[in-house]
Amino acid sequence: AAPVHAATATGTGYLVVAPDRGFLGNDEIRDAFEPFAKDRNAELLFVTDKRSEKVLDQSLADLRQHGAQQIAVLPLVLSPADARWQLVQGWLKAREDQGGLVIAPPYGASYLAVEDLSARLRALHTDKRKLLLLGYGAATPKDADSMAAALKRMADFASDLPADAIRAAVYPARKAPDEKAMRKQVTDALKSAHDSVVVPLALAPRADSMMSFSGWFRRDLPKDAELVTSQIATADALTQWMQRAATEADMRFAPLPAEQIGIVALVHGADWFWNRDIRQALAPVAREHKLAWAFSMADPPVVARAVHKLEGEGVRAIVVVRAFGMAASFLPTVRHMLGADVERGGAPHAGHGMGMMMHGGHGGHGGHVSLAAAPRIRSALPMVTVGGVEDDPLFARALLQNARSVSKGNPATETVILVAHGQGDDKANQKWLDLLASLARQMRAEGGDEFHAIETATWREDWPDKNKV
């Protein structure tokens, strides 16, 4: 996990809730929890059955005894429909009168969980193009359907496969009322998983390496199926999720001060002099925030370097500012790399074409292909993106000021020309022309009518048949 400074919200305690997995599975979760809890008032609750309610009360009491005025509950589950998490939700609801409880989204809803699945798929060398995901812990058939939908959504974002090549089935929780029928549904799904990659995707029983969920169904697998045996995530990856979930919960209790928010300036770069001028222009921002530069056309490795630089400088959240002409410029690429497509309603396969650039395309050993989508930037820091200059009035004023700065002193004889790169597609290019026309109107309204004229055009140099005037 990346180094993160645990400057938590004053008086906040953290309760990580995980399903009881047995000795080895629980120990692996403890491996993730211990570095998270090192500088925090934090407790870890393993949920088995109704007996765990008393342990919950003791954990909440311990957090408050150590100074917690409010408590953030972090659910280490794949889906809200998990039977043991549903138990805890009921217990927490009954304790609402205690106040100061905030429940974070579950692990499975985070882009980091998607990246954990992507990493497992990325490690494969296979010619198979179908996935079967296996979950665990549903109390009812309806809950199993809900959990299966959550797993399938994760895989839609984690892989480059079409939606109809991905299936999911969920084992029932122990002693579920319809356990026999629910198990049969999973067995039927397994037996039909010909030429598929089968991925256990569950915080399921793991007493030791032999008594583990991934060994339950080997005999039901077709011979042409391929089983993924890696664990759901590394300890470092789960620590990273806990850190990020804790910070997001902190921000629900109190806003972060400016000095704890880092800025990535994502700007189209050029030569040293151009980049120097941009740095000088943003010097006032650098006085208020930690600022890292990503001069590029939204190149993921360049943005990742800036993110990791800020991680080491003690910030607790990051804003990636896209200083491009239009808000839509490179937006799908940036949303993908920050995980916003997963967490803020994006389309599963938008931006997946970045795979060629980010991890060498889909070639593999012996003609094998990667099943994984392009990597996202992993960080324990919450990240958002804003930007696109568009026809903002401040930009219009800046353009007018720039025109005056190069005037020869007789503006009535001078013409200002606003030029954009433009696009090959005529409809897309017209959007640029409309934007430039809006900026020109604002410049005239701000006093720019002192010039002889303010004209607009797009250069379109990449499309010779389009740039003739």
Buried (B, 14 or more C-beta within 10 A) or exposed (E): BBEBBBBBBEBBBBBBBBBBBBEBBBEBBBBBBEBBBEEBBBBBBBBEEEEBBEBBEEBBEBBBEEEBBBBBBBBBBBBBBBBBBBBBBEBBEEEEEEEBBBBBBBBBBBBBBBBBBBBBBBEBEBEBBBBBBBBBBBBBBEBBBBBBBBBBBBBBBBBBBEEEBBBBBBBBBBEBEBBEEBBEBBBEBBEEBEEBBBBBBBBBBBBEEEBBBBBBBEEBBEEEBBBBEBBBBBBEBBBBBBBBBBBBBBBEBEEBEEEBBBBBBBBBBEEEEEBEEBBEEBEEEBEEBBBBBBBBEBBBEBBBBBBBBBBEEBBBBBBBBBBBBBEEBBBBBBBBBBBBBBBEEBEBBBBBBBBEEBBEEEEBEEEBBBBBBBBBBBBBBBBBBEBBBBBEEEBBBBBBEEBBEEBEEEBEEBEBEBEBBBBEEEEEBEBBBEBBBBBBBBBBEBEBEEBEEBEBBBEBEEBEEBBEE
